[in-house]
């Protein structure tokens, strides 16, 4: 009986290991005044309590000789927040510069976006679409929200 339990635990661990979320990194070309907006799922519904983490030194992603853990070790967390119950997030007072912004939530693939913060730019809200592995809804994305998206 004990061997059966151990076997079942092993099977569950293997199943969970194969369900590891994917990590996508994107570059957002327009400069951004500040990070604010909403995190949504593939159907456009808000993702409550999504984690938003801002890292310095996004240039580490261009160094192909480093693995994921080594890249993270070279970065420092600048800011962290969670989206509210309606998926809205805001990171205030980032100085001008280049950052990596990671959006994550259990059950969804992680999206990291490299942005250039410039306080002289117009203020906009951004829609962050997280995806699910092997699910509908396409690729994860970060883009300016339309008025219709903000009304939801």
KESE-210336 format. One record per residue (C-alpha): residue number from 1; residue in three letters; x, y, z. Coordinates in nm, 3 decimals. Each point is the difference from the previous one (the first is absolute). Layout:
REM KESE-210336
num; residuo; c1; c2; c3
NUM; ALA; X; Y; Z
...
***
This chain:
REM KESE-210336
num; residuo; c1; c2; c3
1; UNK; 0.000; 0.000; 0.000
2; UNK; 0.282; 0.238; 0.086
3; UNK; 0.164; -0.059; -0.340
4; UNK; -0.330; 0.078; -0.169
5; UNK; -0.021; 0.334; 0.182
6; UNK; 0.360; 0.083; -0.087
7; UNK; -0.073; -0.087; -0.363
8; UNK; -0.307; 0.221; -0.008
9; UNK; 0.191; 0.292; 0.152
10; UNK; 0.272; -0.050; -0.262
11; UNK; -0.255; 0.004; -0.282
12; UNK; -0.156; 0.320; 0.136
13; UNK; 0.343; 0.166; 0.024
14; UNK; 0.080; -0.092; -0.361
15; UNK; -0.341; 0.129; -0.115
16; UNK; 0.060; 0.331; 0.177
17; UNK; 0.349; 0.030; -0.145
18; UNK; -0.137; -0.031; -0.353
19; UNK; -0.254; 0.276; 0.072
20; UNK; 0.272; 0.261; 0.052
21; UNK; -0.103; 0.337; -0.133
22; UNK; 0.180; 0.151; -0.296
23; UNK; 0.202; 0.319; 0.022
24; UNK; -0.023; 0.257; -0.279
25; UNK; 0.205; 0.318; -0.027
26; UNK; -0.100; 0.290; -0.227
27; UNK; 0.139; 0.345; -0.078
28; UNK; -0.246; 0.289; 0.004
29; UNK; 0.143; 0.267; -0.230
30; UNK; -0.195; 0.318; 0.088
31; UNK; 0.117; 0.173; 0.316
32; UNK; -0.232; -0.025; 0.300
33; UNK; -0.077; 0.273; 0.255
34; UNK; -0.104; -0.241; 0.274
35; UNK; -0.119; -0.357; 0.038
36; UNK; -0.374; -0.016; 0.052
37; UNK; -0.279; -0.201; -0.153
38; UNK; -0.175; -0.335; 0.023
39; UNK; 0.103; -0.366; -0.020
40; UNK; -0.247; -0.221; -0.186
41; UNK; -0.038; -0.364; -0.103
42; UNK; -0.037; -0.130; -0.359
43; UNK; -0.376; 0.077; 0.007
44; UNK; 0.062; 0.358; 0.118
45; UNK; -0.117; -0.060; 0.358
46; UNK; 0.206; 0.166; 0.275
47; UNK; 0.257; -0.211; 0.182
48; UNK; -0.025; 0.096; 0.366
49; UNK; 0.313; 0.018; 0.214
50; UNK; 0.245; -0.046; -0.288
51; UNK; 0.356; 0.064; 0.116
52; UNK; 0.185; 0.293; -0.161
53; UNK; 0.376; 0.011; 0.063
54; UNK; 0.241; 0.261; -0.138
55; UNK; 0.368; -0.092; -0.044
56; UNK; 0.301; 0.212; -0.091
57; UNK; 0.261; -0.097; -0.261
58; UNK; -0.222; -0.148; -0.274
59; UNK; 0.312; -0.018; -0.219
60; UNK; 0.080; -0.339; 0.160
61; UNK; -0.254; -0.156; -0.238
62; UNK; 0.231; 0.069; -0.296
63; UNK; 0.276; -0.216; 0.158
64; UNK; -0.064; -0.347; -0.143
65; UNK; 0.282; -0.150; 0.210
66; UNK; -0.208; 0.032; 0.320
67; UNK; -0.289; -0.224; 0.103
68; UNK; -0.321; 0.136; 0.155
69; UNK; 0.120; -0.026; 0.361
70; UNK; 0.332; 0.171; -0.079
71; UNK; -0.181; 0.286; -0.170
72; UNK; -0.232; 0.048; 0.298
73; UNK; 0.298; -0.005; 0.238
74; UNK; 0.145; 0.300; -0.186
75; UNK; -0.321; 0.200; 0.035
76; UNK; -0.144; 0.185; 0.296
77; UNK; -0.371; 0.032; 0.074
78; UNK; -0.091; 0.369; -0.024
79; UNK; -0.374; -0.019; 0.078
80; UNK; -0.273; -0.257; 0.062
81; UNK; -0.377; 0.022; 0.013
82; UNK; -0.308; -0.210; -0.061
83; UNK; -0.293; 0.078; -0.222
84; UNK; -0.323; 0.065; 0.187
85; UNK; -0.312; -0.218; -0.020
86; UNK; -0.082; 0.151; -0.341
87; UNK; 0.348; -0.060; -0.144
88; UNK; 0.107; 0.365; 0.027
89; UNK; 0.360; 0.078; 0.085
90; UNK; 0.216; 0.310; 0.045
91; UNK; 0.373; 0.042; 0.062
92; UNK; 0.081; 0.360; 0.086
93; UNK; 0.310; 0.215; 0.003
94; UNK; 0.244; -0.205; -0.206
95; UNK; 0.292; 0.219; -0.107
96; UNK; 0.080; 0.043; -0.367
97; UNK; 0.173; -0.312; -0.129
98; UNK; -0.031; -0.353; -0.135
99; UNK; -0.180; -0.270; 0.200
100; UNK; -0.134; -0.354; -0.025
101; UNK; -0.358; -0.032; 0.123
102; UNK; -0.118; -0.352; 0.079
103; UNK; -0.372; -0.088; 0.013
104; UNK; -0.091; -0.334; 0.156
105; UNK; -0.286; -0.190; 0.160
106; UNK; -0.037; -0.368; 0.079
107; UNK; -0.159; -0.190; -0.290
108; UNK; 0.123; 0.251; -0.262
109; UNK; 0.321; 0.032; -0.195
110; UNK; 0.239; 0.269; 0.123
111; UNK; 0.051; 0.308; -0.219
112; UNK; 0.300; 0.230; 0.039
113; UNK; 0.008; 0.329; -0.188
114; UNK; 0.303; 0.222; -0.045
115; UNK; -0.109; 0.364; 0.016
116; UNK; 0.162; 0.342; -0.008
117; UNK; -0.143; 0.233; 0.265
118; UNK; -0.004; 0.367; -0.095
119; UNK; -0.202; 0.237; 0.224
120; UNK; -0.036; 0.249; -0.287
121; UNK; -0.220; -0.241; -0.201
122; UNK; -0.382; 0.024; 0.004
123; UNK; -0.174; -0.215; 0.260
124; UNK; -0.169; -0.315; -0.130
125; UNK; -0.146; -0.318; 0.143
126; UNK; 0.130; -0.335; -0.119
127; UNK; -0.179; -0.328; -0.055
128; UNK; 0.198; -0.309; 0.089
129; UNK; -0.133; -0.324; -0.148
130; UNK; 0.127; -0.315; 0.167
131; UNK; -0.037; -0.334; -0.174
132; UNK; -0.046; -0.360; 0.104
133; UNK; 0.224; -0.279; -0.130
134; UNK; -0.174; -0.194; -0.277
135; UNK; -0.310; 0.212; 0.049
136; UNK; -0.196; 0.238; -0.220
137; UNK; 0.067; 0.370; -0.005
138; UNK; 0.324; 0.035; -0.189
139; UNK; 0.326; 0.154; 0.108
140; UNK; 0.048; 0.208; 0.314
141; UNK; 0.026; 0.372; -0.066
142; UNK; 0.054; 0.348; 0.146
143; UNK; -0.157; 0.295; -0.184
144; UNK; -0.185; 0.329; 0.048
145; UNK; -0.362; -0.064; 0.099
146; UNK; -0.280; 0.119; -0.221
147; UNK; -0.292; 0.191; 0.154
148; UNK; -0.219; -0.309; -0.044
149; UNK; 0.248; -0.217; 0.191
150; UNK; 0.005; 0.248; 0.289
151; UNK; -0.381; -0.003; 0.026
152; UNK; -0.013; -0.373; 0.081
***
